[in-house]
């Protein structure tokens, strides 16, 4: 055995010597790294705000480095400019949801590639929130945009103050009900009025100031109006004779084509805002939420990412409660015009008034690279990072994001975090509700919005008659519609709701 083992060992050593002498080495393995098809491309992106520009410099720049792409950010606000002169050379436009039809209707936008909407595509089109994939990114059933930043409307309140025993007793004596999170706008107003007068007869603001931004005031007005001007139609309700009116008529009467902006529901909304004005500071603000953060407000209508800001503020840590945006304590029947009481709140979410879409103009020289970038930013992974990392405004764009088990970046107590998730699920998925109210998104909506917001602001600051104010708005809208052509405008309004033009 020993002699045999020795011979084997001698043979093995001889082979090693032969290999060394012959210079044989193991063959090296080369790995082919695929070259990006966008290597060296310069993508120019037109952004309306510094917040969106920062967003693209973060996740966008990460994608650009991997692809060998150069990102160039241009500042351009489509809501304030008459045309895309400066942005015309850009490959991507960041626009508000209401602005997409303006450009799609005149064939200036490239369609989303068909493969992106396919069920087996990693982009996961069907996971987009219904409000996007069925409404806000479409024009005449064709997708032209991808959501970049969502919205997450909710009502924040000072939970520590509403749970204070002394306040609860005093509030009950004054209003004959418990001091709890508001379910209706009437309850919202009562809470604001109570805390405005709480300091030994000295009045002080209990609500944040009016927003200075046009889009923000427009959104505030319609958020309140939705619960008065539209009946919340239950998802399981059988179709009635007035189905289309309840489902689609909001800014306009679907049958007559006439503006509804001066009907009782909208008038009551303006009166409600006028009532709140006594509880606000005199001067408007760019970021009204800062008043709540500073302890100068008890209630605040905002978006979910502001909760992070409030929670990081030592004086507010674990002291802020959240609830759904309140609704009307009555609504006006579409056919009779008579008020119908809803003491539990006629909650109709108003959607599309915030957030950003990304579109690619037909003039882009790099449409493939542009759509690849947008698919990365609004895809399942990166869009989750964008939402959870946002501070201030923003919100989910995908259903999966709403059902994520933990939102650690909010740093909330378990009960509050659960309430936040449930609130956004009910609002953004509008579970149990057929007819949320959408922003006005006709190709010519900007002129209508300018008229309305100026009139609303004047009515709030000067306390002018709400009914007369909105009748003047209705007259101005009618004039604008006649200039376009009433039939053409009516057709556009139907298209904006996802209906056939006729």
FILO-207310 format. One record per residue (C-alpha): x negated, y negated, z; residue number from 1; chain. Coordinates in nm, 4 decimals. Layout:
residues N
(pt (X; Y; Z); NUM; A)
...
***
This chain:
residues 502
(pt (0.0000; 0.0000; 0.0000); 1; A)
(pt (-0.2794; -0.2407; 0.0868); 2; A)
(pt (-0.4678; -0.1711; -0.2416); 3; A)
(pt (-0.1462; -0.2261; -0.4460); 4; A)
(pt (-0.0695; -0.5537; -0.2663); 5; A)
(pt (-0.4226; -0.6736; -0.3274); 6; A)
(pt (-0.3974; -0.6034; -0.7003); 7; A)
(pt (-0.0693; -0.8002; -0.7230); 8; A)
(pt (-0.2198; -1.0934; -0.5375); 9; A)
(pt (-0.5281; -1.0895; -0.7668); 10; A)
(pt (-0.3051; -1.0898; -1.0767); 11; A)
(pt (-0.0964; -1.3844; -0.9424); 12; A)
(pt (-0.4113; -1.5908; -0.8730); 13; A)
(pt (-0.5468; -1.5177; -1.2206); 14; A)
(pt (-0.2292; -1.6445; -1.3825); 15; A)
(pt (-0.2478; -1.9695; -1.1829); 16; A)
(pt (-0.6058; -2.0261; -1.2991); 17; A)
(pt (-0.5077; -1.9630; -1.6625); 18; A)
(pt (-0.2180; -2.2123; -1.6383); 19; A)
(pt (-0.4431; -2.4771; -1.4822); 20; A)
(pt (-0.7146; -2.4267; -1.7478); 21; A)
(pt (-0.4653; -2.4416; -2.0354); 22; A)
(pt (-0.3254; -2.7711; -1.9025); 23; A)
(pt (0.0349; -2.6526; -1.8928); 24; A)
(pt (0.2714; -2.8713; -1.6920); 25; A)
(pt (0.6450; -2.8469; -1.6289); 26; A)
(pt (0.8327; -3.0371; -1.8991); 27; A)
(pt (0.9594; -3.3761; -1.7772); 28; A)
(pt (1.3382; -3.4296; -1.7846); 29; A)
(pt (1.4556; -3.7546; -1.9459); 30; A)
(pt (1.7899; -3.9096; -1.8531); 31; A)
(pt (1.9693; -4.1098; -2.1174); 32; A)
(pt (2.1221; -4.4243; -1.9662); 33; A)
(pt (2.4087; -4.5418; -2.1871); 34; A)
(pt (2.3685; -4.8928; -2.3191); 35; A)
(pt (2.6664; -5.1192; -2.2570); 36; A)
(pt (2.8538; -5.2105; -2.5761); 37; A)
(pt (2.8812; -5.5628; -2.4309); 38; A)
(pt (2.5071; -5.6110; -2.3732); 39; A)
(pt (2.4173; -5.9782; -2.4222); 40; A)
(pt (2.7772; -6.0975; -2.4671); 41; A)
(pt (2.8663; -6.4330; -2.3109); 42; A)
(pt (3.2209; -6.4374; -2.1713); 43; A)
(pt (3.3708; -6.7786; -2.1026); 44; A)
(pt (3.6531; -6.7959; -1.8514); 45; A)
(pt (3.8817; -7.0960; -1.7983); 46; A)
(pt (3.9824; -7.1210; -1.4280); 47; A)
(pt (4.2318; -7.3693; -1.2811); 48; A)
(pt (4.0948; -7.3738; -0.9247); 49; A)
(pt (3.7725; -7.3248; -0.7352); 50; A)
(pt (3.9323; -7.0269; -0.5564); 51; A)
(pt (3.9807; -6.8373; -0.8812); 52; A)
(pt (3.6355; -6.9402; -0.9991); 53; A)
(pt (3.4846; -6.7979; -0.6779); 54; A)
(pt (3.6767; -6.4768; -0.7303); 55; A)
(pt (3.5249; -6.4329; -1.0738); 56; A)
(pt (3.1783; -6.5138; -0.9476); 57; A)
(pt (3.2124; -6.2268; -0.6972); 58; A)
(pt (3.3653; -5.9051; -0.8385); 59; A)
(pt (3.3413; -6.0469; -1.1895); 60; A)
(pt (2.9684; -6.1073; -1.1642); 61; A)
(pt (2.9136; -5.7571; -1.0286); 62; A)
(pt (3.0776; -5.6104; -1.3408); 63; A)
(pt (2.8856; -5.8511; -1.5637); 64; A)
(pt (2.5500; -5.7409; -1.4217); 65; A)
(pt (2.6304; -5.3754; -1.4827); 66; A)
(pt (2.7390; -5.4494; -1.8381); 67; A)
(pt (2.4642; -5.6947; -1.9264); 68; A)
(pt (2.7235; -5.9677; -1.9782); 69; A)
(pt (2.6791; -6.3377; -1.9046); 70; A)
(pt (2.9799; -6.4995; -1.7329); 71; A)
(pt (3.0363; -6.8693; -1.7821); 72; A)
(pt (3.3097; -7.0308; -1.5692); 73; A)
(pt (3.4953; -7.3336; -1.7051); 74; A)
(pt (3.7323; -7.5419; -1.4918); 75; A)
(pt (4.0624; -7.6027; -1.6681); 76; A)
(pt (4.4158; -7.6281; -1.5275); 77; A)
(pt (4.6752; -7.5319; -1.7876); 78; A)
(pt (4.9566; -7.6725; -1.5725); 79; A)
(pt (4.8063; -8.0223; -1.5896); 80; A)
(pt (4.6770; -8.0327; -1.9466); 81; A)
(pt (4.8794; -8.0596; -2.2659); 82; A)
(pt (4.6851; -7.8021; -2.4614); 83; A)
(pt (4.3861; -7.5687; -2.4530); 84; A)
(pt (4.1392; -7.8206; -2.5990); 85; A)
(pt (3.8632; -7.7576; -2.3453); 86; A)
(pt (3.9700; -7.4019; -2.2771); 87; A)
(pt (4.0179; -7.3184; -2.6424); 88; A)
(pt (3.6637; -7.1845; -2.6624); 89; A)
(pt (3.7159; -6.9572; -2.3624); 90; A)
(pt (3.7591; -6.5807; -2.3861); 91; A)
(pt (3.9835; -6.5517; -2.0787); 92; A)
(pt (4.2430; -6.7943; -1.9447); 93; A)
(pt (4.3620; -6.7795; -1.5828); 94; A)
(pt (4.7199; -6.9080; -1.5726); 95; A)
(pt (5.0227; -6.9137; -1.3440); 96; A)
(pt (5.2926; -6.6518; -1.4174); 97; A)
(pt (5.5369; -6.9202; -1.5337); 98; A)
(pt (5.2937; -7.0354; -1.8027); 99; A)
(pt (5.2489; -6.7085; -1.9927); 100; A)
(pt (5.5577; -6.7526; -2.2179); 101; A)
(pt (5.4338; -7.0969; -2.3286); 102; A)
(pt (5.1412; -6.9364; -2.5095); 103; A)
(pt (5.2909; -6.5974; -2.5970); 104; A)
(pt (5.5878; -6.7597; -2.7735); 105; A)
(pt (5.3556; -6.9366; -3.0187); 106; A)
(pt (5.1408; -6.6266; -3.0779); 107; A)
(pt (4.8253; -6.7591; -2.9083); 108; A)
(pt (4.7680; -6.4584; -2.6828); 109; A)
(pt (4.6216; -6.1187; -2.7628); 110; A)
(pt (4.8371; -5.8227; -2.6609); 111; A)
(pt (4.7161; -5.5878; -2.3903); 112; A)
(pt (4.5577; -5.2855; -2.5662); 113; A)
(pt (4.8047; -4.9975; -2.5823); 114; A)
(pt (4.5653; -4.7544; -2.4167); 115; A)
(pt (4.5634; -4.9639; -2.0984); 116; A)
(pt (4.9336; -4.9014; -2.0440); 117; A)
(pt (4.9122; -4.5270; -2.1095); 118; A)
(pt (4.9973; -4.3020; -1.8146); 119; A)
(pt (4.6642; -4.1188; -1.8248); 120; A)
(pt (4.4514; -4.4344; -1.8395); 121; A)
(pt (4.2388; -4.4993; -1.5253); 122; A)
(pt (4.3807; -4.8518; -1.5156); 123; A)
(pt (4.7036; -4.6996; -1.3701); 124; A)
(pt (4.9536; -4.9337; -1.5346); 125; A)
(pt (5.2516; -4.7698; -1.3637); 126; A)
(pt (5.1031; -4.8522; -1.0218); 127; A)
(pt (5.1388; -5.2269; -1.0860); 128; A)
(pt (5.4189; -5.3795; -0.8830); 129; A)
(pt (5.7482; -5.3696; -1.0769); 130; A)
(pt (5.7678; -5.7500; -1.0846); 131; A)
(pt (5.4503; -5.7522; -1.2972); 132; A)
(pt (5.4820; -5.4553; -1.5273); 133; A)
(pt (5.8529; -5.5224; -1.5953); 134; A)
(pt (5.8629; -5.9024; -1.5958); 135; A)
(pt (5.5795; -6.1437; -1.5286); 136; A)
(pt (5.3155; -6.0136; -1.7727); 137; A)
(pt (5.5651; -5.9589; -2.0560); 138; A)
(pt (5.7199; -6.1683; -2.3273); 139; A)
(pt (5.9780; -6.0038; -2.5518); 140; A)
(pt (5.8874; -5.6666; -2.3971); 141; A)
(pt (5.5205; -5.7042; -2.4979); 142; A)
(pt (5.2476; -5.7204; -2.2305); 143; A)
(pt (5.0127; -6.0152; -2.2732); 144; A)
(pt (4.8581; -6.0554; -1.9279); 145; A)
(pt (4.7162; -5.8658; -1.6326); 146; A)
(pt (4.7730; -5.9758; -1.2731); 147; A)
(pt (4.4609; -6.1094; -1.1056); 148; A)
(pt (4.5934; -6.2528; -0.7764); 149; A)
(pt (4.9307; -6.1601; -0.6306); 150; A)
(pt (5.1635; -6.3270; -0.3815); 151; A)
(pt (5.2759; -6.2138; -0.0374); 152; A)
(pt (5.5457; -6.4494; 0.0978); 153; A)
(pt (5.6363; -6.4209; 0.4639); 154; A)
(pt (5.7304; -6.6277; 0.7662); 155; A)
(pt (5.4828; -6.6705; 1.0517); 156; A)
(pt (5.5884; -6.7887; 1.3953); 157; A)
(pt (5.4309; -6.8535; 1.7331); 158; A)
(pt (5.5247; -6.5291; 1.9023); 159; A)
(pt (5.3849; -6.6427; 2.2361); 160; A)
(pt (5.6196; -6.9438; 2.2388); 161; A)
(pt (5.9283; -6.7569; 2.1186); 162; A)
(pt (5.8714; -6.4942; 2.3897); 163; A)
(pt (5.8180; -6.7494; 2.6669); 164; A)
(pt (6.0953; -6.6956; 2.9292); 165; A)
(pt (6.1467; -7.0675; 2.9916); 166; A)
(pt (6.1918; -7.1376; 2.6204); 167; A)
(pt (6.4203; -6.8386; 2.5781); 168; A)
(pt (6.6496; -6.9621; 2.8556); 169; A)
(pt (6.6571; -7.3229; 2.7339); 170; A)
(pt (6.7142; -7.2187; 2.3731); 171; A)
(pt (7.0009; -6.9871; 2.4722); 172; A)
(pt (7.1668; -7.2694; 2.6663); 173; A)
(pt (7.1370; -7.5064; 2.3720); 174; A)
(pt (7.2315; -7.2809; 2.0787); 175; A)
(pt (7.4152; -6.9897; 2.2410); 176; A)
(pt (7.1886; -6.7234; 2.0915); 177; A)
(pt (6.8582; -6.5534; 2.1635); 178; A)
(pt (6.5282; -6.7105; 2.0620); 179; A)
(pt (6.3964; -6.4568; 1.8115); 180; A)
(pt (6.2301; -6.4533; 1.4714); 181; A)
(pt (6.4624; -6.6301; 1.2240); 182; A)
(pt (6.6771; -6.4189; 0.9888); 183; A)
(pt (6.8559; -6.7171; 0.8299); 184; A)
(pt (6.7584; -7.0693; 0.7328); 185; A)
(pt (7.0028; -7.2009; 0.9929); 186; A)
(pt (6.8136; -7.0115; 1.2629); 187; A)
(pt (6.4849; -7.1386; 1.1180); 188; A)
(pt (6.6123; -7.4975; 1.1480); 189; A)
(pt (6.7358; -7.4463; 1.5053); 190; A)
(pt (6.3968; -7.3171; 1.6188); 191; A)
(pt (6.2201; -7.6091; 1.4507); 192; A)
(pt (6.4578; -7.8613; 1.6091); 193; A)
(pt (6.4295; -7.7075; 1.9544); 194; A)
(pt (6.0496; -7.7223; 1.9601); 195; A)
(pt (6.0451; -8.0683; 1.8065); 196; A)
(pt (6.2293; -8.2019; 2.1136); 197; A)
(pt (6.0725; -7.9754; 2.3762); 198; A)
(pt (5.8282; -8.2238; 2.5309); 199; A)
(pt (6.0472; -8.4109; 2.7828); 200; A)
(pt (6.2446; -8.5936; 2.5186); 201; A)
(pt (5.9334; -8.6798; 2.3185); 202; A)
(pt (5.9628; -8.5597; 1.9606); 203; A)
(pt (5.6667; -8.4012; 1.7862); 204; A)
(pt (5.6290; -8.2046; 1.4614); 205; A)
(pt (5.7198; -7.8380; 1.4801); 206; A)
(pt (5.6841; -7.7590; 1.1092); 207; A)
(pt (5.3847; -7.8018; 0.8781); 208; A)
(pt (5.3860; -8.1024; 0.6427); 209; A)
(pt (5.5323; -8.0877; 0.2947); 210; A)
(pt (5.2936; -7.9452; 0.0358); 211; A)
(pt (5.1379; -8.2079; -0.1863); 212; A)
(pt (5.0901; -7.9678; -0.4770); 213; A)
(pt (5.3674; -7.9635; -0.7379); 214; A)
(pt (5.3725; -7.5844; -0.7732); 215; A)
(pt (5.3852; -7.5352; -0.3957); 216; A)
(pt (5.6827; -7.7704; -0.3486); 217; A)
(pt (5.8610; -7.6089; -0.6434); 218; A)
(pt (5.8093; -7.2682; -0.4799); 219; A)
(pt (5.9306; -7.3920; -0.1409); 220; A)
(pt (6.2536; -7.5307; -0.2871); 221; A)
(pt (6.3392; -7.2134; -0.4763); 222; A)
(pt (6.2418; -6.9912; -0.1822); 223; A)
(pt (6.5116; -7.1609; 0.0229); 224; A)
(pt (6.7604; -7.1891; -0.2641); 225; A)
(pt (6.7511; -6.8197; -0.3573); 226; A)
(pt (6.9416; -6.7165; -0.0443); 227; A)
(pt (7.2173; -6.9735; -0.1035); 228; A)
(pt (7.2528; -6.9694; -0.4824); 229; A)
(pt (7.2384; -6.5934; -0.5518); 230; A)
(pt (7.4178; -6.3018; -0.3897); 231; A)
(pt (7.1868; -6.0195; -0.2872); 232; A)
(pt (7.3152; -5.7214; -0.4866); 233; A)
(pt (7.2577; -5.3879; -0.3057); 234; A)
(pt (7.0694; -5.1267; -0.5055); 235; A)
(pt (7.3460; -4.8709; -0.4589); 236; A)
(pt (7.6321; -5.1029; -0.5576); 237; A)
(pt (7.8405; -4.9871; -0.8535); 238; A)
(pt (7.8322; -5.2154; -1.1568); 239; A)
(pt (8.1017; -5.4824; -1.1416); 240; A)
(pt (8.2572; -5.7033; -1.4066); 241; A)
(pt (8.0306; -5.9933; -1.3059); 242; A)
(pt (7.7194; -5.7725; -1.3030); 243; A)
(pt (7.5156; -5.9842; -1.5471); 244; A)
(pt (7.5991; -6.3092; -1.3702); 245; A)
(pt (7.4929; -6.1760; -1.0294); 246; A)
(pt (7.1859; -6.0098; -1.1736); 247; A)
(pt (7.0489; -6.2769; -1.4062); 248; A)
(pt (7.2092; -6.6208; -1.3680); 249; A)
(pt (6.9957; -6.8347; -1.1407); 250; A)
(pt (6.8420; -7.1480; -1.2933); 251; A)
(pt (7.0964; -7.1275; -1.5762); 252; A)
(pt (7.4397; -6.9797; -1.6346); 253; A)
(pt (7.3769; -6.6812; -1.8603); 254; A)
(pt (7.7149; -6.7206; -2.0358); 255; A)
(pt (7.7340; -7.0959; -2.0922); 256; A)
(pt (7.3652; -7.1804; -2.1043); 257; A)
(pt (7.4220; -7.4748; -1.8692); 258; A)
(pt (7.1892; -7.5555; -1.5762); 259; A)
(pt (7.3004; -7.4337; -1.2336); 260; A)
(pt (7.0572; -7.6585; -1.0476); 261; A)
(pt (7.3386; -7.8853; -0.9216); 262; A)
(pt (7.5689; -7.6057; -0.8028); 263; A)
(pt (7.6462; -7.5828; -0.4277); 264; A)
(pt (7.3786; -7.3233; -0.3465); 265; A)
(pt (7.0955; -7.5447; -0.4693); 266; A)
(pt (7.2505; -7.8529; -0.3076); 267; A)
(pt (7.2665; -7.6727; 0.0274); 268; A)
(pt (6.9008; -7.5752; -0.0108); 269; A)
(pt (6.8003; -7.9376; -0.0600); 270; A)
(pt (7.0127; -8.0429; 0.2384); 271; A)
(pt (6.8397; -7.7765; 0.4466); 272; A)
(pt (6.4978; -7.9099; 0.3467); 273; A)
(pt (6.6109; -8.2629; 0.4313); 274; A)
(pt (6.7115; -8.1407; 0.7750); 275; A)
(pt (6.3663; -7.9916; 0.8271); 276; A)
(pt (6.1977; -8.3140; 0.7247); 277; A)
(pt (6.2579; -8.4643; 1.0689); 278; A)
(pt (6.0442; -8.1823; 1.2114); 279; A)
(pt (5.7496; -8.2450; 0.9771); 280; A)
(pt (5.4614; -8.4936; 0.9848); 281; A)
(pt (5.5170; -8.7932; 0.7578); 282; A)
(pt (5.2307; -8.7317; 0.5174); 283; A)
(pt (5.2198; -8.4306; 0.2796); 284; A)
(pt (4.9132; -8.2053; 0.2857); 285; A)
(pt (4.7087; -7.9983; 0.0428); 286; A)
(pt (4.7129; -7.7024; 0.2839); 287; A)
(pt (5.0136; -7.7302; 0.5175); 288; A)
(pt (4.9070; -7.4078; 0.6921); 289; A)
(pt (4.6258; -7.5994; 0.8643); 290; A)
(pt (4.8852; -7.7665; 1.0878); 291; A)
(pt (5.0030; -7.4254; 1.2100); 292; A)
(pt (4.6440; -7.3138; 1.2618); 293; A)
(pt (4.5770; -7.6256; 1.4672); 294; A)
(pt (4.8762; -7.5616; 1.6947); 295; A)
(pt (5.0889; -7.8413; 1.5499); 296; A)
(pt (5.3657; -7.6151; 1.4166); 297; A)
(pt (5.5741; -7.3255; 1.5473); 298; A)
(pt (5.6918; -7.1835; 1.2127); 299; A)
(pt (5.5092; -7.1502; 0.8832); 300; A)
(pt (5.6133; -7.0169; 0.5407); 301; A)
(pt (5.2984; -6.8860; 0.3807); 302; A)
(pt (5.1226; -6.5831; 0.2274); 303; A)
(pt (4.9780; -6.2854; 0.4128); 304; A)
(pt (4.6042; -6.3683; 0.3824); 305; A)
(pt (4.6592; -6.6773; 0.5985); 306; A)
(pt (4.7188; -6.4353; 0.8856); 307; A)
(pt (4.3461; -6.3620; 0.8808); 308; A)
(pt (4.2736; -6.7313; 0.9241); 309; A)
(pt (4.5221; -6.7601; 1.2099); 310; A)
(pt (4.3925; -6.4440; 1.3798); 311; A)
(pt (4.0326; -6.5720; 1.3664); 312; A)
(pt (4.1394; -6.8946; 1.5379); 313; A)
(pt (4.0800; -6.8367; 1.9126); 314; A)
(pt (4.3890; -7.0316; 2.0211); 315; A)
(pt (4.6109; -6.8153; 1.7967); 316; A)
(pt (4.4493; -6.4747; 1.8359); 317; A)
(pt (4.7254; -6.2132; 1.8820); 318; A)
(pt (4.9824; -6.4907; 1.9246); 319; A)
(pt (5.1313; -6.4988; 1.5725); 320; A)
(pt (5.4330; -6.2935; 1.4724); 321; A)
(pt (5.5475; -6.2170; 1.1183); 322; A)
(pt (5.8866; -6.1539; 0.9607); 323; A)
(pt (6.0508; -6.1585; 0.6213); 324; A)
(pt (6.1286; -6.4926; 0.4643); 325; A)
(pt (6.4744; -6.5913; 0.5983); 326; A)
(pt (6.7890; -6.6016; 0.3833); 327; A)
(pt (7.1071; -6.8036; 0.3654); 328; A)
(pt (7.3679; -6.7701; 0.6368); 329; A)
(pt (7.6079; -6.7940; 0.3422); 330; A)
(pt (7.5937; -6.7796; -0.0356); 331; A)
(pt (7.8255; -6.9174; -0.3004); 332; A)
(pt (8.0275; -6.6726; -0.5071); 333; A)
(pt (7.9306; -6.7064; -0.8709); 334; A)
(pt (8.2876; -6.6983; -1.0068); 335; A)
(pt (8.4837; -6.8883; -0.7425); 336; A)
(pt (8.2113; -7.1165; -0.6116); 337; A)
(pt (8.3361; -7.0514; -0.2583); 338; A)
(pt (8.0931; -6.9893; 0.0298); 339; A)
(pt (8.0709; -6.6349; 0.1633); 340; A)
(pt (7.9297; -6.5980; 0.5179); 341; A)
(pt (7.6264; -6.3749; 0.5730); 342; A)
(pt (7.5336; -6.4133; 0.9423); 343; A)
(pt (7.2570; -6.1500; 0.9138); 344; A)
(pt (7.0957; -6.3391; 0.6264); 345; A)
(pt (7.1445; -6.3214; 0.2497); 346; A)
(pt (6.7807; -6.2447; 0.1752); 347; A)
(pt (6.6871; -6.2787; -0.1911); 348; A)
(pt (6.3094; -6.2848; -0.2526); 349; A)
(pt (6.1848; -6.5585; -0.4840); 350; A)
(pt (5.8934; -6.4167; -0.6854); 351; A)
(pt (5.6527; -6.5432; -0.9486); 352; A)
(pt (5.6053; -6.8866; -0.7968); 353; A)
(pt (5.2468; -6.8099; -0.6901); 354; A)
(pt (4.9536; -6.5930; -0.7939); 355; A)
(pt (4.7494; -6.5845; -1.1138); 356; A)
(pt (4.7543; -6.3881; -1.4375); 357; A)
(pt (4.4621; -6.3366; -1.6728); 358; A)
(pt (4.5200; -6.3529; -2.0481); 359; A)
(pt (4.2977; -6.3298; -2.3539); 360; A)
(pt (4.3594; -6.5857; -2.6301); 361; A)
(pt (4.3606; -6.4724; -2.9907); 362; A)
(pt (4.0779; -6.7187; -3.0512); 363; A)
(pt (3.8399; -6.5142; -2.8330); 364; A)
(pt (3.5388; -6.3701; -3.0130); 365; A)
(pt (3.4962; -6.0965; -2.7508); 366; A)
(pt (3.8426; -5.9545; -2.6864); 367; A)
(pt (3.7218; -5.6016; -2.6050); 368; A)
(pt (3.4741; -5.7232; -2.3447); 369; A)
(pt (3.7346; -5.9636; -2.2041); 370; A)
(pt (3.9945; -5.6900; -2.1587); 371; A)
(pt (3.7336; -5.4578; -2.0056); 372; A)
(pt (3.6508; -5.7255; -1.7494); 373; A)
(pt (4.0184; -5.7851; -1.6675); 374; A)
(pt (4.0843; -5.4106; -1.6363); 375; A)
(pt (3.7996; -5.3956; -1.3835); 376; A)
(pt (3.9272; -5.6918; -1.1805); 377; A)
(pt (4.2918; -5.5826; -1.1685); 378; A)
(pt (4.2205; -5.2099; -1.1608); 379; A)
(pt (4.2978; -4.9936; -0.8561); 380; A)
(pt (3.9652; -5.0292; -0.6730); 381; A)
(pt (3.8635; -5.3911; -0.7293); 382; A)
(pt (4.2120; -5.5370; -0.6921); 383; A)
(pt (4.2357; -5.3731; -0.3490); 384; A)
(pt (3.9068; -5.5361; -0.2507); 385; A)
(pt (4.0285; -5.8718; -0.3794); 386; A)
(pt (4.3511; -5.8558; -0.1788); 387; A)
(pt (4.1979; -5.7313; 0.1452); 388; A)
(pt (3.9133; -5.9815; 0.1139); 389; A)
(pt (4.1309; -6.2842; 0.0398); 390; A)
(pt (4.1620; -6.5743; 0.2833); 391; A)
(pt (4.4531; -6.8113; 0.2294); 392; A)
(pt (4.6902; -6.7458; -0.0585); 393; A)
(pt (4.7094; -6.4216; -0.2532); 394; A)
(pt (4.8704; -6.0829; -0.2286); 395; A)
(pt (4.8924; -5.7263; -0.3583); 396; A)
(pt (4.9409; -5.6522; -0.7248); 397; A)
(pt (4.9798; -5.2745; -0.6911); 398; A)
(pt (5.2214; -5.0449; -0.5089); 399; A)
(pt (4.9348; -4.8373; -0.3686); 400; A)
(pt (4.8048; -5.1440; -0.1860); 401; A)
(pt (5.1320; -5.1816; 0.0025); 402; A)
(pt (5.1134; -4.8266; 0.1353); 403; A)
(pt (4.7503; -4.8350; 0.2419); 404; A)
(pt (4.7441; -4.7023; 0.5982); 405; A)
(pt (4.5047; -4.9567; 0.7436); 406; A)
(pt (4.4438; -5.3228; 0.6685); 407; A)
(pt (4.1448; -5.3664; 0.8962); 408; A)
(pt (4.0388; -5.6963; 0.7419); 409; A)
(pt (4.3478; -5.8594; 0.8978); 410; A)
(pt (4.2300; -5.7578; 1.2483); 411; A)
(pt (4.5890; -5.7421; 1.3766); 412; A)
(pt (4.7470; -5.5522; 1.6610); 413; A)
(pt (4.8950; -5.2245; 1.5432); 414; A)
(pt (5.2546; -5.3436; 1.5844); 415; A)
(pt (5.1940; -5.6676; 1.3935); 416; A)
(pt (5.0063; -5.4892; 1.1149); 417; A)
(pt (5.2942; -5.2444; 1.0744); 418; A)
(pt (5.5433; -5.5319; 1.0596); 419; A)
(pt (5.3283; -5.7058; 0.7982); 420; A)
(pt (5.3183; -5.3977; 0.5748); 421; A)
(pt (5.6929; -5.3393; 0.6076); 422; A)
(pt (5.7676; -5.7046; 0.5365); 423; A)
(pt (5.5672; -5.7037; 0.2154); 424; A)
(pt (5.7083; -5.3691; 0.1040); 425; A)
(pt (6.0638; -5.4980; 0.1428); 426; A)
(pt (5.9820; -5.8262; -0.0311); 427; A)
(pt (5.7568; -5.7215; -0.3187); 428; A)
(pt (5.9297; -5.3915; -0.3931); 429; A)
(pt (6.2672; -5.5519; -0.3029); 430; A)
(pt (6.3837; -5.2164; -0.1732); 431; A)
(pt (6.7607; -5.1876; -0.1589); 432; A)
(pt (6.8009; -5.4986; -0.3747); 433; A)
(pt (6.8660; -5.5222; -0.7476); 434; A)
(pt (6.8185; -5.8912; -0.8152); 435; A)
(pt (6.5269; -6.0887; -0.6726); 436; A)
(pt (6.5077; -6.4420; -0.8102); 437; A)
(pt (6.2260; -6.5094; -1.0578); 438; A)
(pt (6.0449; -6.8337; -1.1308); 439; A)
(pt (6.1633; -7.0270; -1.4343); 440; A)
(pt (5.9376; -6.8943; -1.7099); 441; A)
(pt (6.0666; -7.0295; -2.0388); 442; A)
(pt (5.8085; -7.1700; -2.2844); 443; A)
(pt (5.9135; -7.5262; -2.1926); 444; A)
(pt (5.9543; -7.4805; -1.8162); 445; A)
(pt (5.6796; -7.7287; -1.7214); 446; A)
(pt (5.8911; -8.0303; -1.8154); 447; A)
(pt (6.1877; -7.8947; -1.6192); 448; A)
(pt (5.9730; -7.8327; -1.3138); 449; A)
(pt (5.8231; -8.1826; -1.3256); 450; A)
(pt (6.1694; -8.3396; -1.3222); 451; A)
(pt (6.2912; -8.1188; -1.0363); 452; A)
(pt (5.9880; -8.1551; -0.8101); 453; A)
(pt (5.9768; -8.5324; -0.8423); 454; A)
(pt (6.3473; -8.5550; -0.7588); 455; A)
(pt (6.3176; -8.3149; -0.4632); 456; A)
(pt (6.0174; -8.5000; -0.3228); 457; A)
(pt (6.1955; -8.8358; -0.3512); 458; A)
(pt (6.5083; -8.6920; -0.1865); 459; A)
(pt (6.3051; -8.5575; 0.1057); 460; A)
(pt (6.0962; -8.8690; 0.1622); 461; A)
(pt (6.3817; -9.1175; 0.1104); 462; A)
(pt (6.6666; -8.8987; 0.2401); 463; A)
(pt (6.8759; -8.9712; -0.0696); 464; A)
(pt (7.2012; -8.7879; -0.1426); 465; A)
(pt (7.1247; -8.4222; -0.2253); 466; A)
(pt (7.4253; -8.3688; -0.4513); 467; A)
(pt (7.3606; -8.6816; -0.6597); 468; A)
(pt (6.9900; -8.6010; -0.6789); 469; A)
(pt (7.0438; -8.2563; -0.8264); 470; A)
(pt (7.3147; -8.3758; -1.0642); 471; A)
(pt (7.0593; -8.6175; -1.2071); 472; A)
(pt (6.8173; -8.3254; -1.2417); 473; A)
(pt (7.0853; -8.1233; -1.4231); 474; A)
(pt (7.1441; -8.4132; -1.6631); 475; A)
(pt (6.7718; -8.4429; -1.7321); 476; A)
(pt (6.7456; -8.0665; -1.7919); 477; A)
(pt (7.0408; -8.0779; -2.0301); 478; A)
(pt (6.8694; -8.3553; -2.2248); 479; A)
(pt (6.5476; -8.1528; -2.2468); 480; A)
(pt (6.7430; -7.8487; -2.3663); 481; A)
(pt (6.9186; -8.0512; -2.6364); 482; A)
(pt (6.5850; -8.1798; -2.7608); 483; A)
(pt (6.4678; -7.8209; -2.8020); 484; A)
(pt (6.8066; -7.7003; -2.9239); 485; A)
(pt (7.0557; -7.5498; -2.6803); 486; A)
(pt (7.0764; -7.2178; -2.8642); 487; A)
(pt (6.6974; -7.1894; -2.8804); 488; A)
(pt (6.6655; -7.2688; -2.5101); 489; A)
(pt (6.9373; -7.0195; -2.4153); 490; A)
(pt (6.7612; -6.7533; -2.6211); 491; A)
(pt (6.4329; -6.8326; -2.4426); 492; A)
(pt (6.6008; -6.8103; -2.1033); 493; A)
(pt (6.7378; -6.4672; -2.1883); 494; A)
(pt (6.3962; -6.3540; -2.3106); 495; A)
(pt (6.2373; -6.4764; -1.9869); 496; A)
(pt (6.4638; -6.2368; -1.7967); 497; A)
(pt (6.3767; -5.9410; -2.0175); 498; A)
(pt (6.7036; -5.9576; -2.2137); 499; A)
(pt (6.7655; -5.9754; -2.5877); 500; A)
(pt (6.7826; -6.3286; -2.7231); 501; A)
(pt (7.1491; -6.2757; -2.8160); 502; A)
***
